[in-house]
Amino acid sequence: MDKKYSNYDLDNLDIQILSILMENASIPYTEIAKKLIVSGGTIHVRMKKMEELGIIKGSELIINPQKVGFDITAFLGIYLEKGSQYSDAVKQLQTINEVVELHYCTGQYSMFAKIVCRDTAHLRKVLNEDIQALTGIQRTETIISLEESIKRQITL
């Protein structure tokens, strides 16, 4: 990170830029500039600063898994044999495409994962043959989601 940005605080313009992009990440900088009555260059510079600071991690295209044949979303509580196996377990779980989120957490589980599968047979295969066979995973508990009711970013 560039030293000149090390003490950078978000101001109202930054928050407005982020809010607009969180609503629609594909909006052009020129359109944001028009809405906020600033130059396109200002938006570009602000975005570059926020990316360099790690405030913005990137942008993504969000696909509805059900529309492409992935009808099962499940949450998986993962128990590790030892806490020291966490890093190795993460590396192994990264190779399983159905694992779309993974969190190191407090509470009864060592890790908590979100997995997306085509159907129950696919879920059973991922659980039994892929995840539970990994070195260091003691056992898992599965919670199947019946519906995603809320999914959103934080509000700035």
NORUR-V300400 format. One record per helix or strand of 2 or more residues. SS is the DSSP state (alpha for helix, beta for strand). FROM is the first residue (numbers start at 0). TO is the last residue. If there is no record, write none. Layout:
<<SS;FROM;TO> <SS;FROM;TO>>
//
This chain:
<<alpha;2;4> <alpha;11;22> <alpha;28;35> <alpha;39;51> <alpha;64;67> <beta;71;79> <alpha;82;92> <beta;98;103> <beta;110;116> <alpha;119;130> <beta;136;144>>
//
